[in-house]
Amino acid sequence: MGQTSLQWLIFLTSLLSCTTNQARLTVSPSSSQMFEGEFVSLSCEEDEPSGWTLRRNTTRGTRTQCGDGWGKTAGSSCKISYILPEASGVYWCESREGETSNTINISVTGGPVILRSPVLPVMEGHDVTLSCRTKTSSNLPAGFYKDGSFIRTEPEGHMTIQHVTKSDEGLYRCNMTGGESPPSWLSVTGQPTTTAPPPASTLTPPSTSAPPPASDPSHLVFRLVCHLVVFCPYCISTFIMVSLYRHKPRGSDLPVSMVMTPPTQAEEGLDDDYDDIITAATTEHHF
């Protein structure tokens, strides 16, 4: 029983040793819509550096990485000094082993109005604020819409949804004097349930909004080899330990030896006296 538990512990340890640290992609400013010409910073946040690369799918290309014709790498971050509408698409972090982070959909517009909404899913029960703004102001009266239906007009261009639920999930847009924003998908999630991605028709064109591939065959082979390389030495060491344990002599198998020590002089004298007493008693009896 103890050996079986030890083997399971070694097996789990070997699996954990090849597990890739998961990263989380964030963007600043934290919005799914950007004005053309804005400065944008994307970061792969992780506990330990593991060589994560920031990639994207846009109309200009798929799986292109930061620094390859767009953006400038700075550690685990990617900075875009002047973002263009062609940068609209899906962004994510990817490790050398093929592990991927959460995805972020960014829409860049050259229009006069955008809707600032959370770029990451909102937890159920939390409050969320949507802001309708122009390049010069964010405090103008604005009308808000969800899934094409009018909600209400806010005098300062900010609409707060308190204690959001799954029913608040949907496609939002706003309009104000001077124009209308592009639509933006608001995701609502609970713990541990994840939110389904918005319909393809609500995002950027299919060629740019497709999520990154789940896994590549070469990545799977690499991970399998990684597990084998780490696990085999544990198996061999465990086998040697078990073999040594089984061949170790036990207490019941120890040989028993009897050592006869020669009698001391005192013991020989006692024996002579005992013989004299026996002889004397025999002589008196015959008399």
Order of alpha helices (4+ residues) and beta strands (2+ residues): alpha-beta-beta-beta-beta-beta-beta-beta-beta-beta-beta-beta-beta-beta-beta-beta-beta-beta-beta-beta-alpha-alpha-alpha
